[in-house]
Amino acid sequence: MTDENAISTGGCLCGEVRYQVNGPLRDVVNCHCNMCQRLHGNFGSHSKARKVNITITKSCGLAWYQTSDVARRGFCRNCGSSLFWEPFNLDATGIIAGSLDHPTGLKTMGHIFVGEKSDFYEICDDLPQYISSSNGELVNDYK
C-alpha cells in the first residue's frame, strides 16, 4: 500500500494492544529465519512502516523483548500475539502482517533468510528469495 494518506489499523488477538499506521505500508516479506520459526511456528510475514507513522492507540498488553543486539520484538503479554519487529538503527518497524485489520491491500513480495528455512515445507512461488537479508533490494524495504 503506497498511498501516503492511507490509514491502517491492527492489534492483538485479545484487543489489549491496538495500533494505527498513518501512511504507506510496505508489501509483505516472508522471513524464514530461526527466530521467526520459533515465534510464529514456521515463517513470519512482515509488513513495514516508518516508526514516525506508527501510533500505539492501546498499550495495556504491549511488552517488548530484546531478541538480539540489533532489534526487539513487540507482543501482547496477555494473549501472546506477535506484533512488531523493531530494529534499533533503522527508521522503520516491521509489523506482523497477520496483526493488521482487513482488508490490508498488501501483496507478498519476497522471502528472506531462506538459508535458515525449516525442512518441513517448500517455497512454491516465483517470488524473489534471499539466503539472508534482502539488504533493501525489495521495493520500499526501508533501510
CYANA upper distance limits for C-alpha pairs under 8 A (distance plus 0.5 A):
  1 MET  CA      6 ALA  CA      8.28
  1 MET  CA     24 PRO  CA      5.95
  1 MET  CA     25 LEU  CA      5.76
  1 MET  CA     26 ARG  CA      6.86
  1 MET  CA     27 ASP  CA      7.14
  1 MET  CA    104 THR  CA      8.43
  1 MET  CA    105 GLY  CA      6.69
  1 MET  CA    106 LEU  CA      6.47
  2 THR  CA      6 ALA  CA      8.45
  2 THR  CA     23 GLY  CA      8.21
  2 THR  CA     24 PRO  CA      5.21
  2 THR  CA     25 LEU  CA      6.98
  2 THR  CA     26 ARG  CA      7.78
  3 ASP  CA     23 GLY  CA      6.94
  3 ASP  CA     24 PRO  CA      5.83
  4 GLU  CA     22 ASN  CA      8.28
  4 GLU  CA     23 GLY  CA      5.01
  4 GLU  CA     24 PRO  CA      5.83
  5 ASN  CA     22 ASN  CA      7.32
  5 ASN  CA     23 GLY  CA      5.75
  5 ASN  CA     24 PRO  CA      7.89
  6 ALA  CA     21 VAL  CA      8.43
  6 ALA  CA     22 ASN  CA      6.52
  6 ALA  CA     23 GLY  CA      5.38
  6 ALA  CA     24 PRO  CA      6.56
  7 ILE  CA     20 GLN  CA      7.42
  7 ILE  CA     21 VAL  CA      6.12
  7 ILE  CA     22 ASN  CA      5.23
  7 ILE  CA     23 GLY  CA      6.57
  7 ILE  CA     24 PRO  CA      8.42
  8 SER  CA     20 GLN  CA      6.17
  8 SER  CA     21 VAL  CA      5.54
  8 SER  CA     22 ASN  CA      7.17
  8 SER  CA     23 GLY  CA      8.43
  8 SER  CA    100 LEU  CA      7.89
  8 SER  CA    101 ASP  CA      7.86
  8 SER  CA    104 THR  CA      8.06
  9 THR  CA     18 ARG  CA      7.88
  9 THR  CA     19 TYR  CA      6.18
  9 THR  CA     20 GLN  CA      4.89
  9 THR  CA     21 VAL  CA      6.69
  9 THR  CA    100 LEU  CA      6.48
  9 THR  CA    101 ASP  CA      6.21
 10 GLY  CA     18 ARG  CA      6.24
 10 GLY  CA     19 TYR  CA      5.97
 10 GLY  CA     20 GLN  CA      7.07
 10 GLY  CA     99 SER  CA      5.91
 10 GLY  CA    100 LEU  CA      4.55
 10 GLY  CA    101 ASP  CA      5.34
 11 GLY  CA     15 GLY  CA      6.78
 11 GLY  CA     16 GLU  CA      8.26
 11 GLY  CA     17 VAL  CA      5.79
 11 GLY  CA     18 ARG  CA      4.66
 11 GLY  CA     19 TYR  CA      6.47
 11 GLY  CA     83 LEU  CA      7.74
 11 GLY  CA     99 SER  CA      5.89
 11 GLY  CA    100 LEU  CA      7.04
 11 GLY  CA    101 ASP  CA      8.06
 12 CYS  CA     16 GLU  CA      7.22
 12 CYS  CA     17 VAL  CA      6.05
 12 CYS  CA     18 ARG  CA      7.27
 12 CYS  CA     75 PHE  CA      8.44
 12 CYS  CA     76 CYS  CA      6.99
 12 CYS  CA     79 CYS  CA      7.93
 12 CYS  CA     81 SER  CA      5.94
 12 CYS  CA     82 SER  CA      8.03
 12 CYS  CA     83 LEU  CA      7.51
 12 CYS  CA     99 SER  CA      6.64
 13 LEU  CA     79 CYS  CA      6.90
 13 LEU  CA     81 SER  CA      6.77
 14 CYS  CA     78 ASN  CA      7.92
 14 CYS  CA     79 CYS  CA      6.46
 16 GLU  CA     58 LYS  CA      6.92
 16 GLU  CA     59 SER  CA      6.96
 16 GLU  CA     60 CYS  CA      5.85
 16 GLU  CA     61 GLY  CA      5.53
 16 GLU  CA     62 LEU  CA      8.04
 16 GLU  CA     76 CYS  CA      7.73
 16 GLU  CA     78 ASN  CA      8.02
 17 VAL  CA     56 ILE  CA      8.05
 17 VAL  CA     57 THR  CA      8.02
 17 VAL  CA     58 LYS  CA      5.48
 17 VAL  CA     59 SER  CA      5.42
 17 VAL  CA     60 CYS  CA      6.73
 17 VAL  CA     61 GLY  CA      6.12
 17 VAL  CA     62 LEU  CA      6.39
 17 VAL  CA     76 CYS  CA      7.01
 18 ARG  CA     56 ILE  CA      6.56
 18 ARG  CA     57 THR  CA      5.87
 18 ARG  CA     58 LYS  CA      5.31
 18 ARG  CA     59 SER  CA      7.29
 19 TYR  CA     54 ILE  CA      7.45
 19 TYR  CA     55 THR  CA      6.09
 19 TYR  CA     56 ILE  CA      4.79
 19 TYR  CA     57 THR  CA      5.54
 19 TYR  CA     58 LYS  CA      7.27
 20 GLN  CA     54 ILE  CA      6.30
 20 GLN  CA     55 THR  CA      5.75
 20 GLN  CA     56 ILE  CA      6.95
 20 GLN  CA     57 THR  CA      7.28
 21 VAL  CA     25 LEU  CA      8.33
 21 VAL  CA     49 ALA  CA      7.89
 21 VAL  CA     53 ASN  CA      5.90
 21 VAL  CA     54 ILE  CA      5.09
 21 VAL  CA     55 THR  CA      6.91
 22 ASN  CA     53 ASN  CA      5.57
 22 ASN  CA     54 ILE  CA      7.12
 23 GLY  CA     49 ALA  CA      8.36
 23 GLY  CA     53 ASN  CA      6.84
 24 PRO  CA     49 ALA  CA      7.19
 25 LEU  CA     47 SER  CA      6.87
 25 LEU  CA     48 LYS  CA      6.15
 25 LEU  CA     49 ALA  CA      5.68
 26 ARG  CA     47 SER  CA      5.78
 26 ARG  CA     48 LYS  CA      5.53
 26 ARG  CA     49 ALA  CA      6.86
 26 ARG  CA    106 LEU  CA      8.28
 26 ARG  CA    139 VAL  CA      8.45
 26 ARG  CA    140 ASN  CA      6.38
 26 ARG  CA    141 ASP  CA      7.23
 27 ASP  CA     47 SER  CA      6.10
 27 ASP  CA     48 LYS  CA      8.01
 27 ASP  CA    106 LEU  CA      5.71
 27 ASP  CA    107 LYS  CA      5.94
 27 ASP  CA    108 THR  CA      6.50
 27 ASP  CA    109 MET  CA      6.78
 27 ASP  CA    140 ASN  CA      8.43
 28 VAL  CA     45 SER  CA      6.63
 28 VAL  CA     46 HIS  CA      5.71
 28 VAL  CA     47 SER  CA      5.10
 28 VAL  CA     48 LYS  CA      8.29
 28 VAL  CA     97 ALA  CA      7.41
 28 VAL  CA    106 LEU  CA      7.14
 28 VAL  CA    107 LYS  CA      6.43
 28 VAL  CA    108 THR  CA      4.95
 28 VAL  CA    109 MET  CA      6.32
 28 VAL  CA    110 GLY  CA      7.87
 29 VAL  CA     45 SER  CA      6.20
 29 VAL  CA     46 HIS  CA      5.80
 29 VAL  CA     47 SER  CA      7.01
 29 VAL  CA    108 THR  CA      6.40
 29 VAL  CA    109 MET  CA      6.28
 29 VAL  CA    110 GLY  CA      5.62
 29 VAL  CA    111 HIS  CA      6.15
 29 VAL  CA    112 ILE  CA      7.60
 30 ASN  CA     43 PHE  CA      6.88
 30 ASN  CA     44 GLY  CA      6.02
 30 ASN  CA     45 SER  CA      4.91
 30 ASN  CA     46 HIS  CA      6.76
 30 ASN  CA    108 THR  CA      7.94
 30 ASN  CA    110 GLY  CA      6.81
 30 ASN  CA    111 HIS  CA      5.21
 30 ASN  CA    112 ILE  CA      6.78
 31 CYS  CA     36 CYS  CA      7.18
 31 CYS  CA     43 PHE  CA      6.04
 31 CYS  CA     44 GLY  CA      5.56
 31 CYS  CA     45 SER  CA      6.80
 31 CYS  CA     46 HIS  CA      7.86
 31 CYS  CA    111 HIS  CA      6.35
 31 CYS  CA    112 ILE  CA      5.39
 31 CYS  CA    113 PHE  CA      6.47
 31 CYS  CA    114 VAL  CA      8.02
 32 HIS  CA     36 CYS  CA      6.79
 32 HIS  CA     37 GLN  CA      7.07
 32 HIS  CA     42 ASN  CA      7.76
 32 HIS  CA     43 PHE  CA      5.18
 32 HIS  CA     44 GLY  CA      7.14
 32 HIS  CA    111 HIS  CA      7.75
 32 HIS  CA    112 ILE  CA      6.69
 32 HIS  CA    113 PHE  CA      5.65
 32 HIS  CA    114 VAL  CA      5.96
 32 HIS  CA    115 GLY  CA      8.43
 32 HIS  CA    116 GLU  CA      6.71
 32 HIS  CA    117 LYS  CA      5.51
 32 HIS  CA    118 SER  CA      8.17
 33 CYS  CA     37 GLN  CA      6.84
 33 CYS  CA     43 PHE  CA      7.67
 33 CYS  CA    112 ILE  CA      8.14
 33 CYS  CA    113 PHE  CA      5.65
 33 CYS  CA    114 VAL  CA      7.57
 33 CYS  CA    115 GLY  CA      8.35
 33 CYS  CA    116 GLU  CA      5.75
 33 CYS  CA    117 LYS  CA      6.88
 34 ASN  CA     38 ARG  CA      6.93
 34 ASN  CA    116 GLU  CA      6.65
 34 ASN  CA    117 LYS  CA      7.94
 35 MET  CA     39 LEU  CA      6.65
 36 CYS  CA     40 HIS  CA      6.15
 36 CYS  CA     41 GLY  CA      7.95
 36 CYS  CA     42 ASN  CA      7.37
 36 CYS  CA     43 PHE  CA      5.89
 36 CYS  CA     44 GLY  CA      5.77
 37 GLN  CA     41 GLY  CA      5.49
 37 GLN  CA     42 ASN  CA      4.85
 37 GLN  CA     43 PHE  CA      5.62
 37 GLN  CA     44 GLY  CA      7.68
 37 GLN  CA    118 SER  CA      8.33
 38 ARG  CA     42 ASN  CA      7.68
 39 LEU  CA     44 GLY  CA      8.41
 39 LEU  CA     82 SER  CA      7.98
 40 HIS  CA     44 GLY  CA      6.49
 40 HIS  CA     82 SER  CA      8.37
 42 ASN  CA    118 SER  CA      8.04
 43 PHE  CA    117 LYS  CA      8.48
 44 GLY  CA     96 ILE  CA      7.66
 45 SER  CA     96 ILE  CA      6.48
 45 SER  CA     97 ALA  CA      6.08
 45 SER  CA     98 GLY  CA      7.80
 46 HIS  CA     94 GLY  CA      6.37
 46 HIS  CA     95 ILE  CA      5.92
 46 HIS  CA     96 ILE  CA      5.16
 46 HIS  CA     97 ALA  CA      5.55
 47 SER  CA     94 GLY  CA      6.21
 47 SER  CA     95 ILE  CA      5.54
 47 SER  CA     96 ILE  CA      6.75
 47 SER  CA     97 ALA  CA      5.96
 48 LYS  CA     92 ALA  CA      7.06
 48 LYS  CA     93 THR  CA      6.08
 48 LYS  CA     94 GLY  CA      4.76
 48 LYS  CA     95 ILE  CA      5.81
 48 LYS  CA    141 ASP  CA      8.08
 48 LYS  CA    142 TYR  CA      8.43
 49 ALA  CA     53 ASN  CA      7.23
 49 ALA  CA     54 ILE  CA      7.67
 49 ALA  CA     92 ALA  CA      5.87
 49 ALA  CA     93 THR  CA      6.18
 49 ALA  CA     94 GLY  CA      7.18
 49 ALA  CA     95 ILE  CA      7.90
 49 ALA  CA    142 TYR  CA      8.49
 50 ARG  CA     54 ILE  CA      7.49
 50 ARG  CA     91 ASP  CA      6.23
 50 ARG  CA     92 ALA  CA      4.48
 50 ARG  CA     93 THR  CA      6.68
 50 ARG  CA    142 TYR  CA      8.23
 51 LYS  CA     91 ASP  CA      6.16
 51 LYS  CA     92 ALA  CA      5.30
 51 LYS  CA     93 THR  CA      6.16
 52 VAL  CA     91 ASP  CA      8.33
 61 GLY  CA     75 PHE  CA      8.37
 61 GLY  CA     76 CYS  CA      5.37
 61 GLY  CA     77 ARG  CA      5.66
 61 GLY  CA     78 ASN  CA      6.26
 62 LEU  CA     74 GLY  CA      7.23
 62 LEU  CA     75 PHE  CA      6.32
 62 LEU  CA     76 CYS  CA      5.32
 62 LEU  CA     77 ARG  CA      6.66
 63 ALA  CA     74 GLY  CA      6.23
 63 ALA  CA     75 PHE  CA      6.03
 63 ALA  CA     76 CYS  CA      6.48
 63 ALA  CA     77 ARG  CA      6.34
 64 TRP  CA     72 ARG  CA      6.90
 64 TRP  CA     73 ARG  CA      6.02
 64 TRP  CA     74 GLY  CA      5.00
 64 TRP  CA     75 PHE  CA      6.86
 65 TYR  CA     72 ARG  CA      5.91
 65 TYR  CA     73 ARG  CA      5.79
 65 TYR  CA     74 GLY  CA      7.03
 66 GLN  CA     71 ALA  CA      6.69
 66 GLN  CA     72 ARG  CA      4.49
 66 GLN  CA     73 ARG  CA      6.80
 67 THR  CA     71 ALA  CA      6.76
 67 THR  CA     72 ARG  CA      5.84
 67 THR  CA     73 ARG  CA      7.25
 68 SER  CA     72 ARG  CA      7.35
 70 VAL  CA     87 PRO  CA      6.11
 70 VAL  CA     88 PHE  CA      6.22
 70 VAL  CA     89 ASN  CA      7.75
 71 ALA  CA     85 TRP  CA      7.36
 71 ALA  CA     86 GLU  CA      5.87
 71 ALA  CA     87 PRO  CA      4.49
 71 ALA  CA     88 PHE  CA      5.94
 72 ARG  CA     85 TRP  CA      6.55
 72 ARG  CA     86 GLU  CA      5.84
 72 ARG  CA     87 PRO  CA      6.93
 72 ARG  CA     88 PHE  CA      8.16
 73 ARG  CA     82 SER  CA      8.18
 73 ARG  CA     83 LEU  CA      8.01
 73 ARG  CA     84 PHE  CA      5.89
 73 ARG  CA     85 TRP  CA      5.06
 73 ARG  CA     86 GLU  CA      6.53
 74 GLY  CA     82 SER  CA      6.93
 74 GLY  CA     83 LEU  CA      5.98
 74 GLY  CA     84 PHE  CA      5.17
 74 GLY  CA     85 TRP  CA      6.92
 74 GLY  CA     86 GLU  CA      8.13
 75 PHE  CA     80 GLY  CA      6.67
 75 PHE  CA     81 SER  CA      5.98
 75 PHE  CA     82 SER  CA      4.98
 75 PHE  CA     83 LEU  CA      5.64
 75 PHE  CA     84 PHE  CA      7.31
 76 CYS  CA     80 GLY  CA      5.48
 76 CYS  CA     81 SER  CA      5.81
 76 CYS  CA     82 SER  CA      7.29
 76 CYS  CA     83 LEU  CA      8.02
 77 ARG  CA     81 SER  CA      8.43
 82 SER  CA     96 ILE  CA      7.19
 82 SER  CA     99 SER  CA      8.24
 83 LEU  CA     95 ILE  CA      6.42
 83 LEU  CA     96 ILE  CA      5.58
 83 LEU  CA     99 SER  CA      6.70
 84 PHE  CA     93 THR  CA      7.26
 84 PHE  CA     94 GLY  CA      5.95
 84 PHE  CA     95 ILE  CA      5.17
 84 PHE  CA     96 ILE  CA      6.29
 85 TRP  CA     93 THR  CA      6.43
 85 TRP  CA     94 GLY  CA      5.16
 85 TRP  CA     95 ILE  CA      6.91
 85 TRP  CA     96 ILE  CA      8.17
 86 GLU  CA     92 ALA  CA      7.78
 86 GLU  CA     93 THR  CA      5.16
 86 GLU  CA     94 GLY  CA      6.52
 87 PRO  CA     92 ALA  CA      8.01
 87 PRO  CA     93 THR  CA      7.17
 90 LEU  CA    142 TYR  CA      8.48
 90 LEU  CA    143 LYS  CA      6.59
 91 ASP  CA    142 TYR  CA      8.16
 91 ASP  CA    143 LYS  CA      7.85
 92 ALA  CA    142 TYR  CA      6.93
 92 ALA  CA    143 LYS  CA      8.00
 95 ILE  CA     99 SER  CA      8.07
 96 ILE  CA    100 LEU  CA      7.91
100 LEU  CA    104 THR  CA      7.30
109 MET  CA    127 LEU  CA      6.73
109 MET  CA    128 PRO  CA      7.81
109 MET  CA    138 LEU  CA      8.10
110 GLY  CA    127 LEU  CA      5.54
110 GLY  CA    128 PRO  CA      5.38
110 GLY  CA    129 GLN  CA      6.47
110 GLY  CA    138 LEU  CA      8.05
111 HIS  CA    127 LEU  CA      7.68
111 HIS  CA    128 PRO  CA      6.77
111 HIS  CA    129 GLN  CA      5.24
111 HIS  CA    130 TYR  CA      6.74
112 ILE  CA    129 GLN  CA      6.45
112 ILE  CA    130 TYR  CA      5.32
112 ILE  CA    131 ILE  CA      6.87
112 ILE  CA    132 SER  CA      6.12
112 ILE  CA    133 SER  CA      6.03
112 ILE  CA    134 SER  CA      6.79
113 PHE  CA    117 LYS  CA      7.42
113 PHE  CA    130 TYR  CA      6.49
113 PHE  CA    131 ILE  CA      5.42
113 PHE  CA    132 SER  CA      4.36
113 PHE  CA    133 SER  CA      6.47
114 VAL  CA    129 GLN  CA      7.25
114 VAL  CA    130 TYR  CA      6.62
114 VAL  CA    131 ILE  CA      5.41
114 VAL  CA    132 SER  CA      7.03
115 GLY  CA    130 TYR  CA      8.27
115 GLY  CA    131 ILE  CA      5.09
115 GLY  CA    132 SER  CA      6.87
116 GLU  CA    131 ILE  CA      8.27
130 TYR  CA    134 SER  CA      6.34
134 SER  CA    138 LEU  CA      7.01
135 ASN  CA    143 LYS  CA      8.23
136 GLY  CA    140 ASN  CA      8.27
136 GLY  CA    141 ASP  CA      5.63
136 GLY  CA    142 TYR  CA      7.02
136 GLY  CA    143 LYS  CA      6.45
137 GLU  CA    141 ASP  CA      7.56
